Amino acid sequence: MTLEMFGQLIGGIGLFLLGMQLMTTGLKQAAGRSLKQALQAATRSKLRGLLSGTLITAAVQSSSAVTVATLGFVNAGLLTLGQSIAVIYGCNIGTTMTGWLVALIGFKIKISAFALPMIGAGMVMRIVNKNGRLSHIGTAVAGFGLFFIGLDFLRASFDGLSSQVPLDSIGHGPLALSLFVVAGILMTFLMQASAAVMAIALSLVHTGSITLSAAAALVIGANVGTTTTALMAAIGATPSAKRISAAHVLFNLLTGAVGLLFLMLLAGWLDRLDPERFDLVALLALYHTLFNLTGVAMIWPLTERMEAFLLQRFRSLEEDEAQPRYLDNNILATPSLAIEAMNRELARVSRHCARMAREAISAEATDQARLEAQAQGIYQLVGRISEFNQELARQNLSVEISDTLPISLRVARYLSEIARLSARLPEYYPLFDRIQDEGLRHRLFEFQQTLIRLIDLTEVGEDSNTQGYESHRLMHEVHGLYQTLKSRLLEQTVGARLSAEESMQLLDALSHLQRLAEQAEKASSHWSSTLPIQHRSPLSEEPQHG
């Protein structure tokens, strides 16, 4: 390969990748929120997820953009893992559109006749409308033109390749095809763009530099090579991201294995096709589409099993905590055991909530996302306790056990509210830092420490009882400190040492803290009423309020 040919090859790849990037960026920005809205609206079921993943990826020419949006929806709880896996299937099918663009347009029409005018028109749109949607469409149009100019350079650089580098002499045996698959994987990993490898394979076939079977093996390698990006993205990522990446890897490996198996069986026949009679470039694009569709057809019935398998992997601490440890439907027929199991589960929730509250009040947990994840786990566990409570209520119960079920639900609600309030506390940290008055800062610190003592006192163990009288005393102290702080804040506001807005925000923060303490004390005071009579404290016999 001459230096000129090598430079043309590198330049062609660079122009192709630049065109792809501009086209994708322009289309995403022009779509704005429409991309996410379309994805969310179209993923109500797995089949719709497959179709939306296909169509949106084909439209924006970026499977990574759709995958990132999908991941965001999974993390936000708007999509299930199964729906997101279906979108990933669709992304793989949608990426085949690049091959068809190249096959049907790139080698059929004189590139300069439309690519250069497209670049010019795109730049005019950008100049006319610098920050609007038209500007983004202009970026996409210019990128589309560069995409085909890069393709033209690729084709030209491969025109004389067959005479200098006899790639077609490698053959079409299993070993040769496997080498081309490995080459496709490495090229995709290095360029981080399977579309570029697809374009190279199509160009090589068009110029007769390699056989059709070898080009098909390159395409399979490019498909499998996209998993390297998913694996790299999964490092240090959330459990949801790791599961989606794992699904991507499993699907692409299966698809690649099936595609290679069929290719080995058909290689001899494919390489005997006459280029004068058959459009080999279009056949390669068709093969790319068919083996992706075959992969989806094969793995679709296994999606639910894959989802269940992945949900048990890459578990975070919060997800583990969200799984019931003591609830078992088999013990519902023995209500005394069932009520004890539910009490043990409530005790677990109490401990998780107490840990959250302590971290949030003392500002140890400054990562609100982590607190939100813990809160979501607690909501899930409380929901499971509520379902178990309802199932237990349908059994033949004694009056004593039947009377404890509403109290258990009340305690679960208080604990859920503690989690919600704790997760929101980091929003107020900047307000506390802006307090300049030392006396007020000291009072706030005293208030926080009293709250933590109350949280410690009201946290329950699996077999422990809570110290009702002491928690009431501490709650009274919390109310007194709250009123003192409230008065000091109002005095500082009147004296113009705090703005009215800051004062209102700080009062909201103090009210938030007090409400957290109230929920903890209420959960504690009702807790004893959920226990068997012999374990109740005398306080639990008093009328309960709240």
N, C-alpha and C positions, 0 to 999 in steps of 0.2 A: 504494500500500500504506500503510495507516494505521500510526501508531506502535504501537498495540496489537497489530495483526497482526504487525508486525515483531518486537516483543518476544516474542510467542507462538511465532514461528518460531525465533528464536534460543534461547529457553528449551527448546523441543521438541527441537532438535538437541542442546543441552547435556545434557538428561535422557537422550536416546537414547544418546549417547556414554558418559555416566556409567554407564548401565545395562549397556552392552556391556562396558565396562572391568571393572565389578564381576563380571559374569557370567563373563567370561574368567578373571579373577584367581582367583575362587572355584573354578572348575572345574579350573584348572591346579594350585592348591594342594591341592585335594581328591584329585586324581589322584596327586600326589607324584611318585615315581619311576616310577609305572605308565605315564605318558605316554612317557618315554624307553624303558622296557622294551618297551612295545607297539610303538613305532616301530622299535626295533632288531630285534625278533623278526619284524616283518612286512615287513622290507625285504630279504629274502634274494634277491629277484629284482626286476626292474624292474616287473613286473606287480603284485607284492605291494606294491612301493613306491607305485604309483599308488593301489591300493585303500586302503592304510594312510593315505596323505596325505589322501585323500578323507574316510574315516571319522573319523580323529582330528580333522581340521579342523572337520568338521561337529559333532563332540562338544564340543570346547572353544571353538568359535566364534572361533578366532584363527589365521589362516594364519601370522601373524608368529611365534607361539609354536612352531608346528611347524617353520617354516623355520629358526628359531634352533637348535632341537634337532637338526635335520638337519645344519646347518652344523657343530655341535659334533662330530657323529659323523664327518663327512667329515674334519675336521681331525685327529681321533683315529685315522683310518684304519679305522674300523668300517664305513663305507659308501663305495662307489665314487662317483665323480662321476655316472656313469650312473644309479645307484640314487637318488641325491639329486635328479637332474633329474626322475625319475619321481614322486618325492614332491611336487615343486613343481607338476607337472601336477595331481596329486591335490588339492593345496591349493586350486587355482583352482576345481576342481569342488566341493570341500567348502564354499567360501564361498557357493555358491548356496543353501545351506540357509537363510541369513538371509532371502533373498527369499521362500522358501516359508513360513517362519515368519510373516512379515508378511502374505503373501497369504492363507494358510489360517486364521490365527488373528486377526491384528491388525485386520482389517476385517470379520470375521464375527461377533465376540463383543463384547458390551459390556465395554470395558476395565476399568472400575471394579469389575465383578463378580468379577474374579479377580486383577487386577494389585495392588490395594491389599492384599487378604488375603495375597498372596505376599510383599509387602514386610514385612508384619507377621510372618508366619511365619518369614521369613528372619532377621529381627532377633531373634526369640525363640531360634532355633537358635544365633545368635552369643552371646547372653547366657548360655544354658544351658551351652554348651561353648566357652569362650573361645578355646582354642588347639588344639582337636582337629579332626578331619576334619569333624565335624558343623558346626563354626563356618564352615569354608570352604564347605560345601554351602549353609549359610545365606546367605553372601555372594552365592553364585551365584543362589540363589532370589530374594533381594532385588533383585539386578541384573536378573534376568529381568522382575520386576515393573516396575522403572523403565524398562526397555527399551520396554515396551508403553505406559507412561504418556507417555513422550517421543514415541512414535509417534502417540498420540492427539492430543497438542498439535500435532504436525506436520499431521495431517489437518485439525484444526480451523482452523489458520492458513491452509490452502490452500482452505478452503471458499468464501471470497469472492474468491479471487485471480483467477479467470477473468474476472470482471466488471470488475476494475480494471486488470489487466495481461493483455492478450490474447495470451498466449504461443502459443496454438494457431493464431494468424493468421500465424505465421512461415512455415508451410508444411511440406511434406515433400519438397522437392527436395534434390538432392545437397548444395548449399551450406548449406541450413538444417540438414540432418542433421549435416553436418560441424561446424557451429557448436555444436550440442548436444553432440557428442563432445568438442570442446575445452572446453566448459563443465564436462562431467563430469570431465575430466582436472584442470582447475584446482580444482574443488571438492574432489576427492579429495586433491590436493596440500595444499590449505589446511587441510582437516580431518583429514588423515592417517587416513582411515577410509572405505573404499569402501562399507562396510555402511550408513553414514549417507547417502551419495549414492543408494544403492539404495533406502533407505527414502523419501527425498525423491521419487525418480522414481515409486515405487509410490503415494505419497500424491497426487502431481500427477495421475496417471492416474485414481485413485479419485475425485478431486473434479472430474475433467473439465477441469482447468486446461491440460493439454497433450495432444496426440495420442499414440496408442500408439507410433507410429514415433519421435516426438521423445523419448519416455521411454526407448525401446529404445536410442536414440543416446546418451542420458545414461548408461545402464548400460554401454554399450561404453566410453565415456569413463572411467567409474569403474574398469572392469577394466584399461584401459591406464594409468590414473593410479596404480595400485598400484606400477607400475615406478619411480615417482619415489622412493618409499621405499627400494626396492632399490638404486637408483643412489646415493642419499645414504649408505646403509649401507655401500656398497662403497668409499667414499672412505677411503683409508688402511687398508683391511682386508687380510686375508691373501689370497694367490692363490686359495685355495679359495672364499672368500667372494665374490671378484670373479667367479669363473667361475659360481657359482650365481646371482649377481645378473644376470650377462649372459644365462644360460639363461632366467631369469624374464622379462627384458626381451624377448628374442627370441620366446619363446612368447606373451607377452601382445600384442606387436605383431602377430604373425601372426594370432592369434585375433581381435584387434580389427579387422584389415583384412578378414578373411573375414566377420566378423559385419556390418561396415558395408556390404560389397559385397552380401550377401544382403538386408540391410535396405533398401538403395536400390532393389533389384528388387521387394521386397514392400511397400514403404511405402504405396503407393496402396491396395492391397488391405487392409492392416491398418487403415488409417484409415477404411475404409468399414464395418468390423465394427460391428454394432449392440450398444451396451452393455447393452441389455435382454436380448439373447439370449446374449451371450458375457461371461464374467468376464474383463475386460481385465487386471485385476491379476494373476490366475493365469496368463494368457497371457504377460504380461511376465516373470514368474518362470520360466515354461517356456522362453521365448526365451533368457533369461540362461543357463539350464542347457544348452540345446541348442547355443548357439554355443561354449560352453566344451568340451562333449563333441566337437563338430566339430573344434575346434582341436586337441584331443588326438589324435583319429583321424588328422588330417592330418600332425601333426608326429611321431607315434610312430615311423613307419618311418625318420625322419631322425635319431632320437635318437643313434644310434651315431656318425653323421657329426658331429653337433653336439658330442658328447663329445670326439671326436678333435680337432675344431677348437678347442674351448675349452682343451684340455690343452696346446695349443701357445701359448696366450695367457696373459698375466698371470703369467709365470714368475718365480719368485723365484731368487735366487742359488743357494740350496741345491738347488732343483729342476734348475737348469741343470748344476750340478756333479754331480748324480746321473745325468746322461745320459752313456753311454760316448762317448768321443771317438775311440778307435782301434779298438774291436772291430767287426769286420765279418764276417759269416758267409761272405762271398764269398772270404775269404782262408784259410778253414779247409782248403781243398784244398792249400794251400802251407804246411805246418807251420812252416817256418822263419820265414815272415812272420807267421804267427799267434802264435807264441810271443813274437816281438818286440813285436807289438801288445799282447799281454797284459801284458808287462813295462812298456810305456809307460803302460798304464792303472793298473797297480799303483803306478807312480811318482806318478801323479796323486793316487791315494788317499793315498799317503804324505805328499805335500805338504799335502793338505787336513787330514789327521790331525795333522800337525805344527803347523799354524796353530791348529787347535782346542786342542791341548794347551798351546801357549804362552799363548794367551789365558786358558785355564781356570786354569793354574798361577799365572799372575801376577795373576789376578783382574781382568783387563781386560774379560772378557766376563761381566758380572754378570747378563745376561739369560739365564736357564736355558732359556727357551722357544726362543731363537735357537740355542743350542748343541744342544738336542734336535732341532731342525729340521735342523741340519747333520749330526748323527749319523744321522738317518733317511735323508738323502741318501747318506751313506757306506754304510749298510747296503744300500741299493738298488743302489749301484754294485758293491759286493762280491758281492752276489747275482748280478748280471749277469756279473761276471768268473767266478764259479763255474760258471754255466751254459755260458759259452764254453769254459771248461776241460774240462767234460764232453763237449761236442761235439768238441773237438779230440782228446780221448782216443779217440774212435771212428774217427779217421783212421788211415791206414797210417803209423806213426811210427817214427823211428829210436829205438834204445835211449837215446841221449843226451837227446833231447827228451822221450821218455816218462818218464824219471827225474826231469825237472824239474817235471812237472805237480803231483805231490803237494806239492812244496816251495812252489810258487806258491800253492796253496790254504792252506798253513800260514801263509805271509806275509799272505795276505788275512785270515785269521782273527785274527792278531795286530793288524793294522791296525784291524779292526772292533772289537776289544776296546779299543784306544786311544781310539776315538771314544766308545764307551760309557762308559768311565771319565772321560773329559774332560767329557762332558755331565753327569755326576753331581757333579763337583767343587764347583759353586756351593752345594750343600747344606752344605758344610763351612765356607764363608766366615764365618758368624757365630761358629763355634767359635774360629777363629784370632783374631778380633777381641777375644775375651774373655780372651786370654792377657795377664796383667799383668807377668810376670817379663821384664825387658828382655833378660837373657841368653838365655832360652828363645826370645823373639821373634827375636833376632839369629840364633840357630841355625836356626830355622825358615826365615828369609829366605835364609840360606846354602844350606839344603837345596833350597829352591825354585829358586834361581839355578843350582845345579848340575844340577837336573833339566832346566831350560831349555837349558843348554849341551849336555846329552846329547841332547835332542830335536833341537836344531840340527844336531848331529853325525850323528845317525842318519837325518835326512831325506835321501831320495834324489832324484836328478834322473833324467830320462829316459835319459841315457847315462852318468850318473855312477856311481862306485863308492863304497861307504861305507868309512869309516876304522875298520876292525875293531879293531885294537889299541887305539886311542885310546878307542873307545866302551867296550871292556872295562875300561880303566883308570878311566873316569868312572863306570861302573856299580859298580866296587869302591868308589869314593869315596861314591857314593850310599848303598850298604849301610852304610858306616862312619858317615855322618851320621845315617842312620836309627836305628842302634843307640844312638848318643849321645843323640839326641832322646828315644828310648824310655826310656833310663835316667833322663834329667832329669825326664821326666814322672812316672815312678814315684816318684822322690825327692820331688817336689812333692806327690804324692798322699799319701805316707806322712807328710809334714810338714803335711798338712791345708791346703796352699795351693791345692789343687785338690780338688774333690769327686770321689768315686769315679766318678760318672756322667760328669762332664766329662772325666776322665782316660780312661775307656773310649772315649768319642766321639772324643777327640783321637788316641788310638792307632789307631782305625779309619781316621781321616783320613790319618794318616801311612802306614799300611799301604796305603791306596788310592793314595797318591802313589807309593809304592815299586813297587806292582804296575804302574802306568802306565809307570814307567821301565823295568821289566823287559820289558814287551810291546814297547816301542820298541826296546830293545837286541836282543831276539830277532828282531824283524822285520828289523832291520839285518843281524844276523849271518847270517840265512838268505837275505837278498836276493841276494847274489852267486851263490848256487847256482841261481838262476833265470835267470841271464844266460848267453849263449854262452860256451864255455870260454875263448876268447881274451880275454874281458873280466873274468874272475873274478880276485879278489884271492887271494894265497896262503892267506889265512885260510880261504877257502871250501873249501879242500881238506881242512881239519881236520874230524874228526867233529863233527856238530852235535847239540845236545841241546835239550830243551824242547818 
